[in-house]
């Protein structure tokens, strides 16, 4: 059984995945786990209307907090060493899934704030947050 912290994080990831779908992203993977780390969400943007060709691959780190915590504080948890792990894990994903090397990719951060009833209060999408 997952811990309460894990359940809270999973709920935030579900809200983030729904948010991305509403923004026309396609979810390819969730919780891709390696020895180096985990990718919460792997999403893609296609080349255009009804195109299945991936235009850009997006690796998403989700940080979930309660609504009393400023989102900027949650964002600080994506520190230098976490960024390095995300980059290396993204590179492992690209190799494991045999993604063509010319495919553009980036790492985004989505910040999710939930109230005491675990309902979404605020969501913020930081594109290209890790480089």
C-alpha angles and dihedrals in degrees: 000000000000119000120253089253090054092047089050091050092046090053090052090049090052091053090047093050091050090049091052092049090053087053090055097258118141115223110227102171142002128205098001101189129201135159088264098051148294134283108215096201134004112197138171140208116213129224095256146310111343091355116137094190111110111243095180136001118220125198110199129203111197122205116190125193139163117268092252090065117080112242089231088064091052089050090056088067087074091078130167096278092046089052091052091051091049092052093049092045091049089052090051089051092052091052095042093051093040093235110180109259093234092061108113116234140176141180119239132185123218117197116204126191119195130189126227091279091053091250120145113263101167139355127192126188116207107193120208089003095153123055 
